[in-house]
Amino acid sequence: MTRPALIWLVDDSRTQVALTEHALGAHYQFERFEDGTSMIQRLTETVRLPDLLLVDWVMPGLSGDEICRFLRVNPATRELPIIILTASRTETEDIVCALDSGANDYVARPFVTKELRARVSAILRAHELKQAAERERLRIATINKLGRALLQVGSDIDAILREMAMVLVESLCDGCAATLMTGTGTGSATTLHRSDRGAVLLGALAGITDPVVHAFTTTEQALAGLPRGYADYVRACGLRGLAVMAIPVRGLAHGVVTLTRDHPSEPFEPRDLAAIETCLEHTGLALEAAIRSEAERATARFHQEMLGIVGHDLRNPLAAMAVGIDLLRARITDPENERVLGRLENSARRMTTIVDQLLDVTRARLGAGIPVERRAMRLQPLIAGVLDELRLVYRTTGFELRGDDIEGVWDGERLGQVVSNLASNAAQYGKAGGPVVVDLARAGDVATIAISNPIRGAPIPRGVLETLFDPFQRGRSGEHPGGLGLGLYIVREIVRAHGGTVEVASSAAGTTFRIALPIDLGVTRAGSQEPAA
């Protein structure tokens, strides 16, 4: 124990009280009561319970066994050690009665001094060990509780600090004030105390000193040992323990926690501080994850918003360029100038495609997904129109559409974008002059579009296939470098927006992209629009 054990002597005989005190010696603290009623009244008023009760059996008013029964039904005193002393009730039945009433031990008078000391010492030692075990259980429970709480609050920095303060004040301290300053200059703070007045005063002290631990036995000692700024808190709360500790956030922020224990609490024990350090380690890890997560989100938002801004700002000048090219073509008859206009037109078209891709990627990355406007339509006329346009660009490639027509509810413009992208890729990367075949099929309520072509050279490696639909990836490095590698990513996102899937396979026989789309026949039949011709 950090202080002498406090023993309450309950006996109506002053002589017996004096003899008991003399037998136990001066290394205990004593408080005396002449009857059980005054002792119980004192229990309701005190903030420090005795470490042991020595109770006479036969007294005016409440007897020793009645006192035991009363204390054992009160939660605050249920574990209080009690020894019954008596000179008149020394039979075996009396001993059994005393122990059954809740006494921890029974000593007959006149007692042997050594025996009384040994019995008192044994009970105090057992009680101290029990309390130490309970305190250790509480420390472990606190660490576990904080760990669970931090998992639930996620990446909210204010919530992390608040949960830490709540858990610590609930079990390991009377007050907790935490401050955190991140590298970006933003700060967070929280203060919690068992009393409202204490919370106000403690909030003003947070971060006043460097990491330090203090222990005080009296208010006067605390006033003398601390800077003047602590005086109001010390006088109001009776400060007994002070611990200022760093939150380990490893270079991402500077965090400090100020913890207090106030009268009648004891100062912080080494095991308390070790448990608090573990809690701060958990908190620091949660804060590190939250700070990094916020930084990553901010960077991603910046990049995505910049893509959107650039995309929108490029649309207008590109549209003006296309109109200007059309006007010039109407006035130019020279073949050389016509070729120059053709190159300008191709460049403008390629830039427009890139801008559209950037906008689609921005929408997908911001979480909104690529928007689709569904309507009743047929696949065969849509794809036939797309292939007709591609024949004008890839004049040496044969495009073939097979399979039966399929009716469903989809976004025709977006699906045309998907087929155009995959079929043009097939023409570019496949065998020169080789056919590009689009097969339509239906299985139940799923429509399948398979686009295949014979390969040029070796099949697409497995490692490339695994990342083929990732943004800013191209199937074969160095081929057709004009694109950004966004086409297949956008294809996948459009198909996903329809609730479908897209897969790719490549072998010596060729490369095939297979799209599966839900037909949604119920919507088709209920829709008011006629299928597109």
C-alpha positions as CSV (number, residue, x, y, z in Angstrom):
1,M,0.0,0.0,0.0
2,T,1.1,3.5,-0.7
3,R,-0.2,4.7,2.7
4,P,-0.8,3.1,6.1
5,A,-3.9,0.9,6.3
6,L,-6.9,2.5,7.8
7,I,-8.6,0.4,10.5
8,W,-11.9,1.3,12.1
9,L,-12.4,0.1,15.6
10,V,-16.1,-0.3,16.6
11,D,-16.3,-1.0,20.4
12,D,-18.2,0.6,23.3
13,S,-15.2,-0.1,25.6
14,R,-12.5,2.6,25.4
15,T,-10.2,0.3,27.3
16,Q,-10.6,-2.5,24.8
17,V,-10.1,0.0,22.0
18,A,-6.8,1.2,23.6
19,L,-5.6,-2.4,24.1
20,T,-6.4,-3.3,20.5
21,E,-4.6,-0.2,19.1
22,H,-1.5,-0.9,21.3
23,A,-1.5,-4.6,20.2
24,L,-1.5,-3.7,16.5
25,G,1.1,-1.0,16.7
26,A,1.6,2.5,15.4
27,H,2.1,1.7,11.7
28,Y,-1.7,1.6,11.1
29,Q,-4.2,4.5,11.1
30,F,-7.2,4.2,13.4
31,E,-10.6,5.7,13.7
32,R,-12.9,4.9,16.7
33,F,-16.6,4.4,17.0
34,E,-18.6,3.5,20.2
35,D,-21.5,1.8,18.4
36,G,-22.5,0.5,15.1
37,T,-25.0,3.3,14.3
38,S,-22.3,6.0,14.4
39,M,-20.0,3.9,12.3
40,I,-22.6,3.3,9.6
41,Q,-23.4,7.0,9.6
42,R,-19.7,7.7,9.0
43,L,-19.7,5.3,6.1
44,T,-22.3,7.3,4.3
45,E,-20.3,10.5,4.7
46,T,-16.7,9.4,3.9
47,V,-15.0,9.2,0.6
48,R,-12.4,6.8,1.8
49,L,-13.6,3.5,3.1
50,P,-11.5,1.7,5.8
51,D,-9.2,-1.1,4.8
52,L,-10.5,-3.2,7.8
53,L,-13.2,-3.2,10.4
54,L,-12.6,-4.6,13.9
55,V,-16.0,-4.9,15.4
56,D,-17.0,-5.9,19.0
57,W,-19.8,-8.4,19.0
58,V,-21.8,-7.3,22.1
59,M,-22.6,-3.5,22.0
60,P,-25.6,-1.3,22.6
61,G,-27.8,-1.0,19.6
62,L,-26.5,-3.0,16.7
63,S,-24.5,-6.1,17.5
64,G,-21.4,-7.2,15.6
65,D,-23.2,-9.9,13.5
66,E,-26.0,-7.4,12.6
67,I,-23.4,-4.9,11.4
68,C,-21.9,-7.6,9.2
69,R,-25.2,-8.5,7.7
70,F,-26.0,-4.9,7.0
71,L,-22.7,-4.2,5.3
72,R,-22.8,-7.4,3.2
73,V,-26.0,-6.3,1.5
74,N,-24.7,-2.9,0.6
75,P,-22.8,-3.0,-2.8
76,A,-20.3,-0.3,-1.6
77,T,-19.3,-2.3,1.5
78,R,-19.9,-5.9,0.3
79,E,-16.1,-6.6,0.0
80,L,-15.0,-4.7,3.2
81,P,-12.9,-6.9,5.4
82,I,-14.4,-7.5,8.9
83,I,-13.0,-9.1,12.0
84,I,-15.4,-9.7,15.0
85,L,-13.8,-9.4,18.5
86,T,-15.6,-10.7,21.6
87,A,-15.0,-11.9,25.1
88,S,-18.4,-13.4,25.8
89,R,-19.3,-15.4,22.7
90,T,-16.6,-17.9,22.2
91,E,-18.3,-21.2,21.6
92,T,-18.1,-23.1,18.3
93,E,-21.7,-22.1,17.5
94,D,-20.7,-18.4,18.0
95,I,-17.8,-18.7,15.6
96,V,-20.0,-20.3,13.0
97,C,-22.6,-17.6,13.5
98,A,-20.0,-14.8,13.1
99,L,-18.6,-16.2,9.9
100,D,-22.1,-16.9,8.5
101,S,-23.1,-13.3,9.1
102,G,-20.3,-12.2,6.8
103,A,-17.2,-11.7,9.0
104,N,-13.9,-12.6,7.4
105,D,-12.4,-13.7,10.8
106,Y,-13.2,-14.1,14.5
107,V,-10.9,-13.4,17.4
108,A,-11.7,-14.2,21.0
109,R,-10.7,-11.9,23.9
110,P,-8.3,-11.9,25.6
111,F,-6.3,-12.3,22.4
112,V,-2.7,-13.1,21.9
113,T,-1.0,-10.0,20.5
114,K,1.0,-11.9,17.9
115,E,-2.0,-13.8,16.7
116,L,-4.1,-10.7,16.3
117,R,-1.4,-9.0,14.4
118,A,-1.0,-12.0,12.1
119,R,-4.7,-12.3,11.5
120,V,-5.0,-8.6,10.7
121,S,-2.0,-8.7,8.4
122,A,-3.2,-11.7,6.6
123,I,-6.7,-10.2,5.9
124,L,-5.2,-6.9,4.8
125,R,-2.8,-8.7,2.5
126,A,-5.5,-10.8,0.9
127,H,-7.7,-7.7,0.5
128,E,-4.8,-5.8,-1.1
129,L,-4.1,-8.6,-3.5
130,K,-7.8,-8.8,-4.4
131,Q,-8.0,-5.1,-5.1
132,A,-4.8,-5.2,-7.2
133,A,-6.3,-8.0,-9.3
134,E,-9.5,-6.0,-9.7
135,R,-7.5,-3.0,-10.8
136,E,-5.5,-5.1,-13.3
137,R,-8.7,-6.5,-14.7
138,L,-10.1,-3.0,-15.0
139,R,-6.9,-1.9,-16.9
140,I,-7.2,-4.7,-19.4
141,A,-10.9,-4.1,-19.8
142,T,-10.2,-0.5,-20.5
143,I,-7.6,-1.3,-23.2
144,N,-10.0,-3.8,-24.8
145,K,-12.9,-1.4,-24.7
146,L,-11.0,1.4,-26.3
147,G,-9.8,-0.9,-29.1
148,R,-13.4,-1.8,-29.9
149,A,-14.5,1.8,-29.7
150,L,-11.7,3.0,-32.1
151,L,-12.8,0.3,-34.6
152,Q,-16.3,1.7,-34.7
153,V,-15.5,5.4,-35.0
154,G,-13.5,5.0,-38.2
155,S,-11.5,7.9,-39.5
156,D,-13.2,10.8,-37.6
157,I,-10.3,12.4,-35.7
158,D,-12.6,14.3,-33.2
159,A,-14.5,11.1,-32.5
160,I,-11.2,9.2,-31.9
161,L,-10.1,11.7,-29.3
162,R,-13.5,11.8,-27.7
163,E,-13.7,8.0,-27.4
164,M,-10.3,7.8,-25.9
165,A,-11.2,10.5,-23.2
166,M,-14.5,8.8,-22.4
167,V,-12.9,5.4,-21.9
168,L,-10.0,6.7,-19.7
169,V,-12.2,8.9,-17.5
170,E,-14.6,6.0,-17.0
171,S,-11.9,3.8,-15.4
172,L,-8.3,5.2,-15.1
173,C,-8.6,8.9,-14.3
174,D,-10.9,11.7,-13.2
175,G,-10.1,14.1,-16.0
176,C,-8.7,13.9,-19.5
177,A,-7.9,16.7,-21.9
178,A,-6.4,15.9,-25.3
179,T,-5.1,18.2,-28.0
180,L,-3.9,17.3,-31.5
181,M,-2.2,19.5,-34.2
182,T,-1.7,18.0,-37.6
183,G,1.0,18.9,-40.1
184,T,-1.5,20.8,-42.2
185,G,-2.2,23.2,-39.3
186,T,-5.6,21.8,-38.4
187,G,-6.2,21.1,-34.8
188,S,-8.6,19.0,-32.6
189,A,-9.2,19.0,-28.9
190,T,-11.5,17.3,-26.4
191,T,-11.9,17.6,-22.6
192,L,-13.8,15.3,-20.3
193,H,-14.0,15.3,-16.5
194,R,-16.2,13.7,-13.8
195,S,-17.5,17.2,-12.9
196,D,-18.5,20.1,-15.1
197,R,-16.3,22.6,-13.1
198,G,-13.3,20.3,-13.4
199,A,-13.9,20.0,-17.2
200,V,-13.7,23.8,-17.6
201,L,-10.6,24.2,-15.5
202,L,-8.8,21.2,-17.1
203,G,-9.5,22.4,-20.6
204,A,-7.5,25.6,-19.8
205,L,-4.5,23.5,-18.7
206,A,-4.2,21.2,-21.7
207,G,-0.8,21.2,-23.1
208,I,0.7,23.6,-20.5
209,T,3.7,21.4,-19.7
210,D,5.9,18.9,-21.4
211,P,5.3,15.2,-20.7
212,V,5.6,14.7,-16.9
213,V,4.1,12.7,-14.1
214,H,3.4,14.1,-10.6
215,A,2.0,12.6,-7.4
216,F,0.7,14.6,-4.4
217,T,-0.6,13.6,-1.0
218,T,-2.1,17.0,-0.1
219,T,-3.5,20.0,-1.9
220,E,-0.8,22.2,-0.4
221,Q,1.9,19.9,-1.8
222,A,0.3,20.2,-5.3
223,L,0.1,24.0,-5.1
224,A,3.8,24.1,-4.1
225,G,4.9,21.7,-6.8
226,L,3.1,22.9,-9.9
227,P,3.1,26.2,-11.9
228,R,0.7,28.9,-10.8
229,G,-1.6,28.1,-13.7
230,Y,-2.7,24.9,-12.0
231,A,-3.8,26.6,-8.8
232,D,-7.5,27.0,-9.6
233,Y,-7.8,23.4,-10.6
234,V,-5.9,22.1,-7.6
235,R,-8.1,24.0,-5.1
236,A,-11.3,23.1,-6.9
237,C,-10.6,19.4,-7.5
238,G,-8.0,18.4,-4.9
239,L,-5.4,17.2,-7.5
240,R,-3.5,14.1,-6.4
241,G,-2.1,12.8,-9.6
242,L,-1.1,14.5,-12.9
243,A,0.2,12.8,-16.0
244,V,1.0,14.7,-19.2
245,M,1.8,12.2,-22.0
246,A,2.3,12.4,-25.7
247,I,0.1,10.7,-28.3
248,P,2.4,8.8,-30.6
249,V,1.4,9.8,-34.1
250,R,4.9,9.4,-35.6
251,G,5.5,12.6,-37.4
252,L,2.0,13.1,-38.8
253,A,0.8,15.3,-35.9
254,H,1.6,16.5,-32.4
255,G,-0.7,15.2,-29.7
256,V,-0.7,15.7,-25.9
257,V,-3.0,14.2,-23.3
258,T,-3.3,15.7,-19.8
259,L,-4.7,13.2,-17.2
260,T,-5.7,14.0,-13.6
261,R,-6.6,12.1,-10.5
262,D,-8.4,14.1,-7.8
263,H,-9.1,13.6,-4.1
264,P,-10.1,11.0,-2.9
265,S,-8.4,9.0,-5.7
266,E,-4.8,7.9,-5.3
267,P,-2.0,9.1,-7.6
268,F,-1.3,7.1,-10.7
269,E,0.4,3.8,-10.1
270,P,3.1,2.5,-12.6
271,R,0.7,-0.1,-13.9
272,D,-1.9,2.6,-14.5
273,L,0.5,4.6,-16.5
274,A,1.5,1.5,-18.5
275,A,-2.1,0.8,-19.3
276,I,-2.6,4.5,-20.3
277,E,0.4,4.3,-22.6
278,T,-1.1,1.3,-24.3
279,C,-4.3,3.2,-24.8
280,L,-2.4,6.1,-26.3
281,E,-0.6,3.7,-28.6
282,H,-4.0,2.4,-29.9
283,T,-5.2,6.0,-30.2
284,G,-2.1,7.0,-32.1
285,L,-2.5,4.2,-34.6
286,A,-6.1,5.1,-35.2
287,L,-5.2,8.8,-35.7
288,E,-2.4,7.8,-38.1
289,A,-4.8,5.8,-40.2
290,A,-7.4,8.7,-40.1
291,I,-4.8,11.4,-41.0
292,R,-3.4,9.3,-43.9
293,S,-6.9,8.4,-45.1
294,E,-8.0,12.0,-45.1
295,A,-4.8,13.0,-47.0
296,E,-5.4,10.3,-49.6
297,R,-9.1,11.4,-50.0
298,A,-8.0,15.0,-50.4
299,T,-5.5,14.1,-53.0
300,A,-7.9,11.9,-54.9
301,R,-10.6,14.6,-54.8
302,F,-8.1,17.2,-56.1
303,H,-7.0,15.0,-59.0
304,Q,-10.6,14.0,-59.9
305,E,-11.9,17.5,-59.7
306,M,-9.0,18.8,-61.8
307,L,-9.8,16.2,-64.5
308,G,-13.4,17.3,-64.5
309,I,-12.5,21.0,-64.7
310,V,-10.0,20.4,-67.5
311,G,-12.5,18.3,-69.4
312,H,-15.3,20.9,-69.2
313,D,-12.9,23.7,-70.2
314,L,-11.6,21.9,-73.2
315,R,-15.0,21.1,-74.6
316,N,-15.8,24.6,-75.8
317,P,-12.6,25.3,-77.7
318,L,-12.8,21.9,-79.4
319,A,-16.3,22.5,-80.5
320,A,-15.3,25.8,-81.9
321,M,-12.4,24.1,-83.7
322,A,-14.7,21.6,-85.3
323,V,-17.1,24.3,-86.5
324,G,-14.1,26.3,-88.0
325,I,-12.8,23.2,-89.8
326,D,-16.2,22.7,-91.4
327,L,-16.3,26.3,-92.5
328,L,-12.8,26.2,-94.0
329,R,-13.6,22.9,-95.9
330,A,-16.5,24.6,-97.7
331,R,-14.1,27.3,-99.1
332,I,-10.9,25.2,-99.8
333,T,-10.4,23.3,-103.0
334,D,-6.7,22.7,-103.0
335,P,-6.0,19.0,-102.2
336,E,-2.9,19.8,-100.0
337,N,-5.0,22.1,-97.9
338,E,-7.7,19.5,-97.7
339,R,-5.2,17.0,-96.3
340,V,-4.2,19.5,-93.7
341,L,-7.8,20.1,-92.7
342,G,-8.2,16.3,-92.5
343,R,-5.4,16.0,-90.1
344,L,-6.8,18.9,-88.0
345,E,-10.2,17.2,-88.0
346,N,-8.7,13.9,-86.8
347,S,-6.7,15.6,-84.1
348,A,-9.8,17.5,-82.9
349,R,-11.8,14.2,-82.9
350,R,-9.1,12.4,-81.0
351,M,-8.9,15.2,-78.4
352,T,-12.7,15.2,-78.1
353,T,-12.6,11.5,-77.4
354,I,-9.9,12.0,-74.7
355,V,-11.9,14.8,-73.0
356,D,-15.1,12.6,-73.0
357,Q,-13.1,9.8,-71.5
358,L,-11.6,12.0,-68.8
359,L,-15.1,13.2,-67.9
360,D,-16.4,9.6,-67.7
361,V,-13.5,8.6,-65.5
362,T,-14.0,11.6,-63.3
363,R,-17.7,10.6,-62.7
364,A,-16.7,7.0,-62.0
365,R,-13.9,7.9,-59.6
366,L,-16.0,10.4,-57.7
367,G,-18.4,7.5,-56.9
368,A,-21.3,8.6,-59.0
369,G,-20.6,6.0,-61.7
370,I,-21.1,6.6,-65.4
371,P,-24.8,7.7,-65.9
372,V,-27.0,5.7,-68.2
373,E,-30.4,6.5,-69.6
374,R,-32.3,3.3,-70.3
375,R,-35.0,2.9,-72.9
376,A,-36.5,0.0,-74.8
377,M,-34.3,-0.9,-77.8
378,R,-33.0,-3.6,-80.0
379,L,-29.3,-4.6,-80.1
380,Q,-28.9,-5.6,-83.8
381,P,-29.7,-2.2,-85.4
382,L,-27.6,-0.4,-82.8
383,I,-24.5,-2.5,-83.4
384,A,-25.0,-2.6,-87.2
385,G,-24.9,1.2,-87.2
386,V,-21.7,1.3,-85.1
387,L,-20.0,-1.2,-87.4
388,D,-21.0,0.9,-90.5
389,E,-19.2,3.9,-89.0
390,L,-16.1,1.8,-88.2
391,R,-15.9,0.5,-91.8
392,L,-15.3,4.1,-93.0
393,V,-12.3,4.4,-90.6
394,Y,-10.8,0.8,-91.0
395,R,-11.3,0.2,-94.7
396,T,-9.2,-3.0,-94.8
397,T,-10.9,-4.7,-91.9
398,G,-14.0,-6.8,-92.3
399,F,-16.7,-6.3,-89.7
400,E,-19.3,-9.0,-89.3
401,L,-22.5,-9.1,-87.2
402,R,-24.0,-12.5,-86.3
403,G,-26.8,-13.8,-84.2
404,D,-30.4,-12.9,-83.6
405,D,-31.8,-9.5,-82.6
406,I,-32.3,-9.1,-78.9
407,E,-34.7,-6.6,-77.3
408,G,-34.1,-5.1,-73.9
409,V,-33.9,-1.9,-71.8
410,W,-30.5,-0.3,-72.1
411,D,-28.7,3.0,-72.9
412,G,-28.2,2.8,-76.6
413,E,-25.7,5.6,-76.9
414,R,-23.5,4.1,-74.1
415,L,-23.7,0.6,-75.5
416,G,-22.7,1.9,-78.9
417,Q,-19.7,3.5,-77.2
418,V,-18.8,0.1,-75.7
419,V,-19.1,-1.8,-79.0
420,S,-17.2,0.9,-80.9
421,N,-14.3,0.9,-78.4
422,L,-14.0,-2.9,-78.4
423,A,-14.4,-3.3,-82.2
424,S,-12.0,-0.5,-83.0
425,N,-9.4,-2.1,-80.6
426,A,-9.9,-5.4,-82.3
427,A,-9.2,-3.7,-85.7
428,Q,-6.1,-1.9,-84.4
429,Y,-4.5,-4.7,-82.4
430,G,-5.7,-7.8,-84.3
431,K,-4.4,-9.4,-87.4
432,A,-4.1,-6.9,-90.3
433,G,-7.2,-7.2,-92.5
434,G,-8.5,-9.9,-90.3
435,P,-12.3,-10.1,-89.6
436,V,-13.8,-8.6,-86.4
437,V,-16.9,-10.6,-85.5
438,V,-19.7,-9.5,-83.2
439,D,-21.9,-12.4,-82.0
440,L,-25.2,-11.7,-80.3
441,A,-26.8,-14.4,-78.1
442,R,-29.4,-14.8,-75.4
443,A,-29.5,-17.2,-72.4
444,G,-32.6,-16.7,-70.3
445,D,-32.7,-13.1,-69.2
446,V,-29.1,-12.3,-70.2
447,A,-28.0,-10.9,-73.5
448,T,-24.4,-11.6,-74.6
449,I,-22.3,-9.6,-77.0
450,A,-19.0,-11.3,-78.0
451,I,-16.4,-9.3,-80.0
452,S,-13.6,-11.4,-81.4
453,N,-10.7,-11.1,-83.8
454,P,-7.6,-13.2,-84.8
455,I,-4.5,-12.1,-83.0
456,R,-1.4,-10.5,-84.5
457,G,1.6,-12.2,-83.0
458,A,1.3,-13.8,-79.6
459,P,-1.8,-13.9,-77.4
460,I,-2.2,-11.2,-74.7
461,P,-0.1,-12.3,-71.7
462,R,-2.0,-13.3,-68.6
463,G,-0.4,-10.5,-66.5
464,V,-1.6,-7.9,-69.1
465,L,-5.1,-9.4,-69.1
466,E,-5.4,-9.0,-65.3
467,T,-4.9,-5.2,-65.6
468,L,-6.5,-4.6,-69.0
469,F,-9.5,-2.9,-67.6
470,D,-7.6,-0.7,-65.2
471,P,-7.4,3.0,-66.0
472,F,-4.3,4.4,-67.8
473,Q,-3.4,0.9,-69.0
474,R,-2.8,-0.2,-72.6
475,G,-2.8,-3.8,-73.9
476,R,0.5,-3.7,-75.6
477,S,3.1,-1.1,-74.7
478,G,4.2,1.1,-77.6
479,E,1.3,0.3,-79.9
480,H,-1.0,3.2,-80.7
481,P,0.4,5.6,-78.1
482,G,-2.1,8.4,-78.9
483,G,-4.7,7.2,-76.3
484,L,-4.7,7.5,-72.5
485,G,-5.5,3.9,-71.8
486,L,-9.0,4.8,-70.5
487,G,-11.2,3.1,-73.1
488,L,-11.4,-0.4,-71.6
489,Y,-11.9,1.1,-68.1
490,I,-14.8,3.1,-69.4
491,V,-16.2,0.0,-71.1
492,R,-16.2,-1.9,-67.8
493,E,-17.9,1.0,-66.0
494,I,-20.6,1.4,-68.6
495,V,-21.3,-2.4,-68.5
496,R,-21.4,-2.2,-64.7
497,A,-23.8,0.7,-64.8
498,H,-26.1,-1.7,-66.7
499,G,-25.7,-4.4,-64.0
500,G,-23.6,-6.5,-66.4
501,T,-20.1,-8.0,-66.7
502,V,-17.3,-7.9,-69.2
503,E,-14.6,-10.5,-69.6
504,V,-11.6,-11.1,-71.9
505,A,-9.8,-14.2,-73.1
506,S,-6.9,-14.5,-75.4
507,S,-5.3,-17.5,-77.0
508,A,-3.6,-18.6,-80.3
509,A,-7.1,-18.7,-81.9
510,G,-7.8,-15.1,-81.1
511,T,-9.0,-12.6,-78.5
512,T,-12.6,-12.3,-77.4
513,F,-14.3,-9.7,-75.2
514,R,-17.6,-11.1,-73.8
515,I,-20.3,-8.7,-72.4
516,A,-23.2,-10.1,-70.4
517,L,-26.2,-7.7,-69.9
518,P,-29.4,-8.2,-68.0
519,I,-32.3,-7.9,-70.4
520,D,-34.9,-6.7,-67.8
521,L,-37.9,-7.9,-69.7
522,G,-40.3,-6.7,-67.1
523,V,-39.3,-3.1,-67.8
524,T,-39.4,-3.7,-71.5
525,R,-43.0,-4.9,-71.5
526,A,-44.1,-2.2,-69.1
527,G,-42.3,0.7,-70.8
528,S,-44.3,3.1,-72.9
529,Q,-41.6,3.6,-75.6
530,E,-41.4,1.5,-78.7
531,P,-38.2,-0.4,-79.5
532,A,-35.8,1.5,-81.6
533,A,-35.6,0.5,-85.2
